[in-house]
């Protein structure tokens, strides 16, 4: 199975400051159709996961433009341009390119 | 779009559990349903998925033989049954709508269910 490695696992951030989370895969995530199926999810405390980003950099409907995704091949990044209190939670990446789908361990974002 | 799951379950080792996932807000037979679980302190684990249109399924190899995924298109509900439960099956179980796929291959999921806690304990 493809191993997804996130860093850091814990990220204390000051309100209004940027935050960045890395996700690395053990194999290239470029699929046979040329797309890269890497998604990012946010899981607020006590809630179900919510997808923020799909295919590396496409924001889902209703997701603030403070969230952006980038990367290629095996290295991917989720950035929050200015962290708000509402952003507290666990963020994880997921790859769908290789069967079975696999997930990163999660990064816990908290306010300093 | 909403996926509402059934309530918490407590089971003894060796028993079976069946979790439901009721979909609303979209045409149920257009999108597949994946099942994912999260054991305490562990990461997320993909269990498999089902295509409600034709009932086709694909299961994670480690669960093959113990898991069955079904759907009832008359009630827009997906079901996950897990048999011969062991303590390692203690987890929160999520259903998730498949929004990107190719044949039997799930490429992406978007909306997640409310989650069902299953506890296996003697």
Interface residues (C-beta under 8 A of the other chain):
Chain A: X31 X33 X35 X37 X39 X48 X49 X50 X51 X54 X55 X60 X92 X94 X96 X97 X99 X100 X101 X102 X103 X104 X105 X106
Chain B: X34 X36 X43 X44 X45 X46 X58 X60 X94 X96 X99 X100 X102 X105 X106 X107 X108 X109 X110 X111 X112 X113 X114 X115
